[in-house]
Amino acid sequence: EPNLLVRAALRRPQITSASSVRGRKVGVMPLYDEKLICPLAIRFTQEHIRPIFQDGIELERTIRQIKCKPGSGDYDVILDAPFDSVEVIRWHKRDESGLEEETKHWFTFDNRRLYALQRAAVALWPKRVGVEVQALYAATDGSHRKDNSQTAGRSVHIGHSLKMLTDTWDWREAVATKGGSSEADAAYKLVKSDENRSSVDKLCDAPAPPSMLDLFFQNGCVDVKVENPMPSVDAPSDGSTTFPSPIPSPRSSASSDDAMSSLSAGLCGTWRGDQGDTCQVKACEGGWVCVRKDKGGRTKTINLWYDEKADFVWWGSAWDIYTKASEARDQNGTVNWYNYKGTWDPKFKWSYVDTLDKAPGASASGGRALQSEKKAPRGRGGAQAPKSATRA
């Protein structure tokens, strides 16, 4: 497609004159050079990363968009990612765990992009995988203060905060389950070789940008098939009352349906907030719709959706307010909403008022109104449970 060809051709600086090399003038100290390196030879600088990029795109969705193109030199394939090249820098990082000898390694501050690249490289194991990077000659001021990894960058935790971690990634553990072979030995050797390249100049040069004619005739790209990708759905907008089609739950259908029915029965109905607002919750495909009316009479529609892995219900798509699904299932008349950046002190609370969403044919007395001074369990039933929608 023409647009894709133009975008690919403009991804890297072009040589504009005889006195210019790789986008920089000869004789001027460059900030970086474009090089090839195995992503498994690069280390993290953060202790944990969030499962979404700053623009709201999920890591799992991005990983599935990574492709590979023909290899160069020692590399069997080169990854072609839908994001900018990561920047790498070589420095010494103390290993707080003491598990390995202290020495210099290749690090990056683009931790989420590195995680995506390592996931793709492990999916292709034991192929020897390379990726184009911007290898910095010197670190910027204050860079070391941003490095808070406790494992010298070998692993990284994934979660919306350190209190809400859902996984830990270490590519060494991931490939250990694939068994040994001569190809695996060669892949390990390549990683070790790239780790030991002590300077930018010793890294392999990235291939020259292809011409427009080359791009036109290139049609042999292969999609990277990531093993067991986490299911995901697109983030709903706060102004929408419809959800994208949910991905089937990895759990058994019986246990998942029971859990979702119980959760929906605990959420659906009318609630009174501690800020003078009222909220009416109804089930919809993939989650719930909450119509909130503040004490001034203004209304706003918010989508609620279930994060099965964390067992949370998220408020809208900003990933900043959630409630524990267990609180809704308990049906004790109150639900606490928390800010993921804060403590376990609730940001605000709901108290149940009356049921709103009943099953067809249910009587008006099918739900028991809860008086504000009583916290008796609610005997509501019949709310239509939405299908599970899981976020990675």
Secondary structure as UniProt FT lines:
FT   HELIX           2..9
FT   TURN            18..19
FT   STRAND          20..21
FT   TURN            22..23
FT   STRAND          24..25
FT   TURN            26..27
FT   STRAND          32..37
FT   HELIX           39..41
FT   STRAND          42..43
FT   STRAND          48..49
FT   TURN            54..55
FT   HELIX           59..63
FT   TURN            64..65
FT   STRAND          67..70
FT   TURN            73..74
FT   STRAND          77..80
FT   STRAND          87..92
FT   TURN            96..97
FT   STRAND          104..108
FT   HELIX           111..124
FT   TURN            125..126
FT   STRAND          129..136
FT   TURN            141..142
FT   HELIX           143..146
FT   TURN            152..153
FT   STRAND          156..159
FT   TURN            162..163
FT   STRAND          165..169
FT   HELIX           171..176
FT   TURN            177..178
FT   HELIX           182..195
FT   HELIX           200..202
FT   STRAND          204..205
FT   HELIX           212..217
FT   STRAND          222..223
FT   TURN            238..239
FT   HELIX           253..267
FT   STRAND          269..273
FT   TURN            274..275
FT   STRAND          278..284
FT   TURN            285..286
FT   STRAND          287..293
FT   TURN            295..296
FT   STRAND          299..307
FT   TURN            308..311
FT   STRAND          312..315
FT   TURN            316..317
FT   STRAND          321..324
FT   HELIX           325..330
FT   STRAND          334..339
FT   TURN            340..341
FT   STRAND          348..354
FT   TURN            360..361
FT   HELIX           364..366
FT   TURN            372..373
//
